[in-house]
């Protein structure tokens, strides 16, 4: 009976909950998880990593033309904006003063040649006589030294002394031999033998000393002869130099002055020829700073010619990125005034010398633009994107989907109505998308919403255990199970 009552109550409750459920389901349902998140499907594609910089376009080839000599501008054959060919005559100077310069240069050359002749004949008659006297004195000194050598070599006293000492030494040697024989026969004692041996040694030493003195005397006499010969050689060389009539250094100096004068004359002649100014290459006359009749100063900028068939742009790349830049890398140039007229270029120079500003080093990089759009002109500012890396058929994810975690980079992925955080390894980036090396696969739904939105939705849709909240029907099930005693909460 009790079970029937309980069943009746349950049926009533079921009817009541059915009505409430009808009202619940007929009311506006909350949006699904996917509807509340921004997601992007991970796809394969091409990516180019670039380094961005700003600069101003300039002609790849330009030159200010000037006259190397001054004078009145007599003729001007071009106007600003005019296109010219290489070698075309642009302007001419009045050559009157240039002709005078040529005459003056010729006169200076003649003077230098005269000074050269004087340098080649610098000595007087007195200089020659003194040199001849010194040579004669040196000759006499050599003769005296040779005579002295002969005297020393043939000195009878010295020779007699040596002969006597040779006889004495020889006698003592013979005598010692006889004494030694007597000693061996036992006729004399050791003392007598020692005495004769000492006498022999003394005689030999006297002979050695006498011979050494004689050799020293001869050597000194020979040295005197050698010194006299050297003095005579020097005197003869000095005499020969004077007779030669010139100091080589003075002659060389004079010759250099002649060469300088010759160069000056050649320059004057070139200036005279340079009174006509010609275009060094095909180009456009960008500016003219003089009119016919005006006085032109040598070296002053007169005509500015530019070659607009090729442009270039120089940008600064900071020290953190300069290592990625290489010559020949491609670059995209976007003029500020014409952003739709994109230009193609290549890196032509990477400076090794930095330009430091406020402690930060940057390096000049030059990009050539070989075929510019005619509407783009020198001086215009432009953005430069240098391509430093390229990859194709790689997984790409928007940069907005990449988040930071304690373990590194990660991406939130929406899968089966759940949010999962996936650690990733990244490759190159272009500022908008980044290559995914590891962690994701093609087709994954990467969430680009902010972390605040993601975290709020995770708390709303997921229980601590990670199960989805079942809402109204799960509550109804638990109540009925409890009333019927079938378990549940």
C-alpha distance (Angstrom), angle and dihedral (degrees) to the residues before:
residue distance angle dihedral
X1 . . .
X2 3.79 . .
X3 3.80 91.3 .
X4 3.84 90.3 52.8
X5 3.81 90.2 53.0
X6 3.76 91.7 49.0
X7 3.79 90.7 48.4
X8 3.79 90.7 50.1
X9 3.78 90.6 51.5
X10 3.80 90.9 47.9
X11 3.79 91.1 52.1
X12 3.77 89.7 51.5
X13 3.73 92.0 49.0
X14 3.80 89.5 47.5
X15 3.79 90.5 53.9
X16 3.81 89.8 49.1
X17 3.77 93.4 48.3
X18 3.80 90.7 46.1
X19 3.80 89.5 58.3
X20 3.79 91.2 46.2
X21 3.82 89.8 46.0
X22 3.78 90.3 50.8
X23 3.79 89.4 53.3
X24 3.83 90.5 44.7
X25 3.79 94.7 50.4
X26 3.80 92.7 42.1
X27 3.81 89.5 55.7
X28 3.89 121.0 85.7
X29 3.81 111.2 -73.1
X30 3.83 119.7 -134.8
X31 3.83 116.1 -106.0
X32 3.83 117.4 -92.4
X33 3.83 121.5 -106.8
X34 3.81 92.3 -105.9
X35 3.82 90.4 51.9
X36 3.80 91.5 55.6
X37 3.83 96.6 49.4
X38 3.77 133.2 69.1
X39 3.79 109.5 -131.3
X40 3.79 137.1 175.6
X41 3.78 126.2 -161.6
X42 3.80 112.4 -119.9
X43 3.82 106.2 -119.5
X44 3.77 138.5 175.0
X45 3.76 119.7 -109.8
X46 3.79 149.8 127.9
X47 3.80 122.9 -65.6
X48 3.78 133.6 -173.1
X49 3.80 121.1 -164.3
X50 3.79 111.6 -147.0
X51 3.78 139.9 -175.8
X52 3.77 114.4 -140.3
X53 3.79 126.1 -145.6
X54 3.80 140.3 156.0
X55 3.77 130.5 -127.6
X56 3.78 146.7 137.8
X57 3.79 126.4 -93.2
X58 3.79 117.5 -117.2
X59 3.82 135.9 174.6
X60 3.78 112.5 -86.5
X61 3.82 87.9 -139.7
X62 3.77 124.7 30.0
X63 3.77 137.0 143.2
X64 3.75 140.5 -174.7
X65 3.79 108.4 -136.2
X66 3.78 121.5 -146.5
X67 3.78 139.0 168.3
X68 3.80 115.3 -107.4
X69 3.80 88.3 -144.1
X70 3.79 130.2 43.7
X71 3.76 132.3 -122.5
X72 3.81 143.7 111.5
X73 3.80 115.5 -44.2
X74 3.77 102.7 -118.0
X75 3.82 102.4 176.1
X76 3.82 136.0 20.8
X77 3.81 116.4 -174.5
X78 3.84 103.7 177.6
X79 3.80 140.8 57.3
X80 3.80 132.9 -149.9
X81 3.79 113.0 -79.0
X82 3.78 92.9 23.5
X83 3.80 118.0 134.3
X84 3.80 115.7 -131.8
X85 3.79 138.6 -174.7
X86 3.80 128.0 -125.9
X87 3.82 110.8 -84.4
X88 3.80 94.2 19.4
X89 3.83 114.1 142.5
X90 3.79 111.2 -110.7
X91 3.83 106.1 170.0
X92 3.81 144.1 -10.4
X93 3.80 134.8 -148.9
X94 3.79 130.2 -143.0
X95 3.84 101.2 -97.7
X96 3.83 99.3 -158.6
X97 3.82 95.4 101.5
X98 3.79 91.0 41.3
X99 3.79 90.1 57.5
X100 3.82 89.4 52.8
X101 3.80 89.0 51.6
X102 3.76 90.0 55.1
X103 3.83 90.6 52.9
X104 3.79 91.8 49.6
X105 3.80 91.7 49.1
X106 3.79 90.2 52.1
X107 3.83 90.8 51.7
X108 3.82 91.5 50.5
X109 3.76 90.0 51.0
X110 3.80 91.3 53.2
X111 3.83 90.9 51.2
X112 3.80 91.3 50.6
X113 3.79 90.2 51.0
X114 3.81 90.5 53.2
X115 3.82 91.0 51.4
X116 3.78 88.5 50.8
X117 3.80 91.1 55.8
X118 3.79 90.1 50.6
X119 3.81 90.5 50.6
X120 3.76 89.9 53.9
X121 3.87 91.4 57.5
X122 3.82 105.9 36.5
X123 3.86 103.9 140.1
X124 3.83 128.6 91.2
X125 3.78 129.1 -142.1
X126 3.79 89.5 -103.5
X127 3.80 90.7 56.8
X128 3.79 88.7 53.9
X129 3.84 94.2 48.4
X130 3.81 92.5 49.9
X131 3.80 91.6 50.1
X132 3.79 90.9 49.5
X133 3.84 90.2 50.6
X134 3.79 91.5 50.9
X135 3.78 90.4 51.1
X136 3.83 91.1 51.4
X137 3.81 91.9 49.7
X138 3.77 90.9 50.1
X139 3.79 89.9 50.9
X140 3.83 91.7 53.5
X141 3.80 91.5 47.3
X142 3.80 90.4 53.6
X143 3.79 92.0 50.4
X144 3.81 91.2 51.3
X145 3.79 91.7 48.9
X146 3.81 91.1 52.2
X147 3.81 91.1 49.8
X148 3.77 90.9 50.9
X149 3.81 90.0 51.1
X150 3.81 89.8 53.7
X151 3.82 90.9 50.1
X152 3.78 92.5 50.3
X153 3.80 92.9 46.7
X154 3.85 92.7 48.4
X155 3.84 99.2 38.2
X156 3.87 104.3 145.9
X157 3.79 93.8 -158.6
X158 3.75 92.7 54.3
X159 3.76 92.8 43.8
X160 3.84 92.4 48.2
X161 3.79 91.1 49.6
X162 3.78 91.9 51.5
X163 3.82 92.2 47.7
X164 3.81 91.1 51.6
X165 3.78 92.0 48.3
X166 3.81 90.4 47.8
X167 3.87 89.0 53.0
X168 3.81 91.2 47.0
X169 3.80 93.7 48.3
X170 3.79 90.7 47.4
X171 3.84 91.9 49.8
X172 3.83 91.9 51.7
X173 3.80 90.9 48.5
X174 3.81 91.0 53.5
X175 3.78 92.1 43.5
X176 3.79 91.6 51.1
X177 3.79 89.1 52.2
X178 3.79 91.0 54.6
X179 3.80 92.3 45.8
X180 3.79 90.9 50.7
X181 3.81 89.9 54.1
X182 3.80 91.4 51.0
X183 3.79 89.6 49.1
X184 3.76 90.7 52.5
X185 3.88 89.0 50.6
X186 3.79 89.3 50.7
X187 3.77 95.0 -116.8
X188 3.84 95.2 122.6
X189 3.77 134.6 29.1
X190 3.81 131.7 -116.0
X191 3.78 94.1 -98.0
X192 3.78 92.4 60.1
X193 3.81 90.7 48.5
X194 3.82 91.7 50.5
X195 3.80 91.5 50.4
X196 3.79 92.9 54.2
X197 3.80 90.8 46.1
X198 3.83 90.5 53.2
X199 3.81 90.9 49.4
X200 3.81 90.3 52.5
X201 3.84 91.9 51.4
X202 3.82 91.8 48.9
X203 3.81 91.9 52.5
X204 3.80 91.6 48.6
X205 3.87 91.6 50.3
X206 3.82 91.6 51.1
X207 3.79 89.6 52.4
X208 3.85 91.9 48.8
X209 3.81 92.7 50.5
X210 3.80 92.6 48.2
X211 3.78 92.8 49.7
X212 3.88 90.9 47.3
X213 3.83 91.3 52.0
X214 3.77 90.0 50.7
X215 3.82 91.7 49.3
X216 3.83 91.8 49.2
X217 3.78 91.5 51.0
X218 3.79 91.3 49.8
X219 3.84 91.2 46.6
X220 3.81 91.8 52.0
X221 3.77 90.9 49.1
X222 3.81 90.1 49.4
X223 3.84 90.6 50.3
X224 3.80 89.8 52.3
X225 3.80 89.1 53.2
X226 3.85 90.7 49.2
X227 3.82 92.0 49.1
X228 3.78 91.0 48.5
X229 3.80 89.9 50.0
X230 3.85 90.1 51.0
X231 3.82 91.6 49.3
X232 3.78 90.6 49.6
X233 3.82 90.7 49.4
X234 3.81 91.9 52.6
X235 3.79 92.1 46.8
X236 3.78 90.5 50.1
X237 3.82 91.4 48.1
X238 3.82 90.7 50.2
X239 3.78 89.6 49.5
X240 3.79 90.7 48.6
X241 3.81 90.8 50.0
X242 3.78 92.0 52.1
X243 3.76 91.7 45.5
X244 3.81 86.5 50.9
X245 3.79 85.7 63.0
X246 3.84 103.0 -140.4
X247 3.81 145.9 74.8
X248 3.83 105.4 -130.0
X249 3.81 91.9 -143.4
X250 3.80 92.7 51.0
X251 3.77 90.6 46.5
X252 3.81 90.8 49.2
X253 3.81 91.2 50.3
X254 3.78 91.2 50.0
X255 3.79 90.4 47.4
X256 3.81 89.7 52.8
X257 3.81 89.9 52.1
X258 3.77 89.2 52.5
X259 3.82 89.9 50.7
X260 3.82 90.9 50.0
X261 3.78 90.6 50.6
X262 3.79 89.5 49.3
X263 3.81 90.7 51.8
X264 3.81 90.1 49.6
X265 3.77 90.1 52.6
X266 3.81 91.2 48.5
X267 3.82 90.3 49.5
X268 3.80 90.7 49.9
X269 3.78 89.6 51.0
X270 3.83 90.2 48.3
X271 3.82 89.8 49.8
X272 3.76 88.9 52.1
X273 3.78 89.6 50.8
X274 3.81 88.7 43.3
X275 3.78 91.9 61.6
X276 3.79 82.5 99.3
X277 3.83 115.4 71.3
X278 3.83 116.5 -152.0
X279 3.82 133.5 -173.6
X280 3.83 110.9 -98.7
X281 3.83 93.2 -154.2
X282 3.79 142.6 -1.8
X283 3.78 109.3 -72.4
X284 3.77 151.3 110.0
X285 3.81 126.8 -73.8
X286 3.79 102.5 -118.4
X287 3.80 100.1 175.5
X288 3.82 141.9 2.0
X289 3.80 121.0 -161.6
X290 3.81 102.6 -172.9
X291 3.79 143.0 47.1
X292 3.82 131.0 -147.5
X293 3.81 111.2 -75.7
X294 3.80 95.5 28.6
X295 3.81 119.9 123.8
X296 3.80 110.7 -109.9
X297 3.81 120.3 -151.2
X298 3.79 116.3 -144.4
X299 3.79 110.3 -100.1
X300 3.81 95.7 13.9
X301 3.80 115.1 136.5
X302 3.78 108.3 -104.1
X303 3.81 111.9 159.4
X304 3.80 126.6 22.0
X305 3.80 113.4 -153.2
X306 3.82 122.7 -174.4
X307 3.78 133.8 -174.4
X308 3.80 106.0 -136.9
X309 3.79 93.7 -179.2
X310 3.80 88.1 87.9
X311 3.81 131.0 29.9
X312 3.77 134.7 -172.0
X313 3.77 137.0 -164.3
X314 3.78 129.4 -154.4
X315 3.79 119.3 -150.9
X316 3.80 135.7 175.3
X317 3.81 120.1 -118.6
X318 3.79 119.2 -166.7
X319 3.78 124.5 -120.4
X320 3.81 92.9 -102.5
X321 3.83 94.0 58.9
X322 3.81 104.0 30.5
X323 3.82 91.9 87.2
X324 3.81 89.0 65.7
X325 3.81 94.5 55.8
X326 3.81 119.3 96.0
X327 3.80 133.6 174.1
X328 3.85 112.9 -96.7
X329 3.83 93.9 28.2
X330 3.79 113.5 142.6
X331 3.78 120.4 -109.4
X332 3.78 135.7 -170.0
X333 3.82 115.6 -144.0
X334 3.81 118.7 -160.1
X335 3.84 113.2 -170.2
X336 3.81 112.9 -139.7
X337 3.80 91.7 -135.7
X338 3.81 95.0 46.8
X339 3.82 109.0 28.2
X340 3.80 90.6 168.3
X341 3.84 91.5 58.4
X342 3.81 98.7 76.7
X343 3.81 115.6 -175.0
X344 3.80 129.6 -152.8
X345 3.78 121.7 -135.6
X346 3.79 146.0 156.0
X347 3.79 134.3 -131.9
X348 3.82 108.1 -104.2
X349 3.80 102.4 171.8
X350 3.80 137.5 21.0
X351 3.80 112.3 -168.5
X352 3.80 118.8 -134.4
X353 3.80 91.4 -160.0
X354 3.81 114.3 82.4
X355 3.78 128.5 -141.6
X356 3.80 106.2 -140.2
X357 3.80 120.8 -152.3
X358 3.81 123.4 174.8
X359 3.78 91.0 -17.1
X360 3.81 94.0 -52.7
X361 3.81 117.9 113.6
X362 3.79 119.9 -144.5
X363 3.78 129.2 177.4
X364 3.83 128.6 -140.6
X365 3.80 113.7 -119.2
X366 3.82 122.0 -171.1
X367 3.82 121.9 -149.4
X368 3.79 121.3 -169.2
X369 3.81 122.1 -144.1
X370 3.81 104.0 -161.3
X371 3.81 99.6 -178.7
X372 3.81 109.4 28.4
X373 3.81 125.5 -176.9
X374 3.85 106.9 -99.3
X375 3.81 90.6 -127.3
X376 3.81 90.9 61.6
X377 3.80 111.6 85.4
X378 3.82 137.0 -168.9
X379 3.79 114.1 -87.4
X380 3.80 95.1 36.2
X381 3.79 116.1 129.8
X382 3.78 117.7 -121.4
X383 3.78 143.7 178.7
X384 3.79 115.5 -122.2
X385 3.80 124.3 -155.3
X386 3.80 111.1 -168.7
X387 3.81 113.1 -160.4
X388 3.81 106.2 -134.9
X389 3.82 98.6 167.0
X390 3.82 139.2 17.0
X391 3.80 132.3 -167.1
X392 3.79 133.6 172.5
X393 3.82 133.6 -159.1
X394 3.80 94.2 17.3
X395 3.81 129.4 138.0
X396 3.79 111.4 -96.5
X397 3.79 130.4 -162.7
X398 3.83 127.9 -178.1
X399 3.80 113.7 -103.9
X400 3.82 88.4 -125.3
X401 3.81 89.0 66.3
X402 3.81 93.5 56.5
X403 3.79 113.5 95.0
X404 3.80 135.5 -179.6
X405 3.79 123.8 -116.3
X406 3.77 135.7 170.3
X407 3.81 88.5 -96.8
X408 3.81 94.7 48.3
X409 3.79 134.7 -99.1
X410 3.83 118.6 4.5
X411 3.82 141.0 167.6
X412 3.82 127.9 -144.6
X413 3.81 111.4 -130.2
X414 3.85 127.3 -164.3
X415 3.82 109.6 -138.5
X416 3.85 128.8 162.3
X417 3.78 90.9 -13.2
X418 3.81 91.5 -54.3
X419 3.78 134.0 107.0
X420 3.81 117.1 -127.3
X421 3.81 128.1 -177.6
X422 3.82 112.2 -137.0
X423 3.85 122.7 -166.5
X424 3.82 110.3 -133.2
X425 3.79 139.6 -165.3
X426 3.79 112.0 -142.4
X427 3.79 135.7 -153.7
X428 3.79 130.8 -171.8
X429 3.79 124.4 -16.7
X430 3.80 135.8 -159.5
X431 3.80 95.9 -160.0
X432 3.81 94.2 -96.1
X433 3.79 105.4 50.6
X434 3.80 132.3 17.9
X435 3.79 133.9 -151.4
X436 3.82 114.3 -110.0
X437 3.79 110.3 -145.5
X438 3.80 97.7 176.0
X439 3.81 138.7 4.1
X440 3.82 104.9 44.4
X441 3.78 135.6 65.2
X442 3.75 133.0 -152.0
X443 3.81 112.2 -77.6
X444 3.82 96.5 25.4
X445 3.81 111.8 141.8
X446 3.81 104.4 -123.4
X447 3.80 113.4 -160.8
X448 3.81 114.4 -131.4
X449 3.82 96.4 -179.0
X450 3.79 118.9 113.5
X451 3.77 119.9 -86.0
X452 3.82 89.9 -114.2
X453 3.82 91.3 58.6
X454 3.81 92.0 44.6
X455 3.79 93.9 50.7
X456 3.81 93.7 47.1
X457 3.81 91.5 52.0
X458 3.78 92.6 46.9
X459 3.81 90.1 56.1
X460 3.81 91.3 47.3
X461 3.81 98.8 46.8
X462 3.76 103.4 31.9
X463 3.80 131.0 61.5
X464 3.80 119.3 -144.1
X465 3.81 88.5 -94.4
X466 3.76 90.9 51.6
X467 3.88 96.4 -109.0
X468 3.78 121.2 137.0
X469 3.88 115.7 -112.0
X470 3.88 107.9 -110.3
X471 3.83 96.4 -153.3
X472 3.84 123.6 -160.3
X473 3.85 101.4 -5.1
X474 3.78 93.6 50.4
X475 3.82 89.1 53.8
X476 3.82 92.0 48.9
X477 3.80 90.8 50.3
X478 3.79 93.2 52.6
X479 3.83 92.6 49.3
X480 3.82 94.4 50.3
X481 3.76 93.0 45.9
X482 3.77 89.6 53.1
X483 3.83 94.5 49.6
X484 3.80 91.9 49.7
X485 3.79 92.5 47.2
X486 3.83 91.9 -119.2
X487 3.79 96.8 129.3
X488 3.78 130.1 -102.0
X489 3.75 129.1 125.4
